[in-house]
Amino acid sequence: MAVAAITAGLIWFAVTLADDGEVGDQNHTMRDVELIDGHFDGQPVSITATLTAMPNGCVTSVVDGTARLTFWPEGTTIEQDEDDPTTYIVTLDDGTALRAHATDGDTFTASVIEDSAPDEPMLSIDGTPYDRIAYYLSSCDLEGPAIAIPEQSSITVE
């Protein structure tokens, strides 16, 4: 029985790793949103958020006191700061860099679309679990609905 559970866990990790990133990969973009069925159907709203990096490596946007998974504009990367392992750098496609840190991350405003079905699992358009996102959602202490930032031009660093 234990062997079957370990094997299932290894298969799940392999699928997660194969999905264009690695376990804990922070680079969730609008490309991911295109693969998720029925979650980002609302109209854009303006938010102010502060980037936070958790000790386990999760990078979140804190909006109105709640940590949120963020789907960034296409071309965005998130990497751990080489000089400070408690800091992550979110780099937009145009080179704009935002700093995520546990206590004093950058604050930004953006036009976002909130997850319209936050209590439902994020499934791929074929109806199967979107493993890379499921892993992130289960590993990070997220409190509010995910947000998607479709347009890089809507982001202003404060």
Buried (B, 14 or more C-beta within 10 A) or exposed (E): EEEEEEEEEEEBBEEBBEBEBEBBBBBBBBBBBEBBBEBBEEEBEEBBBBBBBBEEBBBBBBBEEEBBBBBBBBBBBBEBBEEEEBBBBBBBEEEBEBBBBEEEBBBBBBBBBBBEBBEEEBBBEEEEBBBBBBBBBEBBEBEBBBBBBBEBEBBEBE
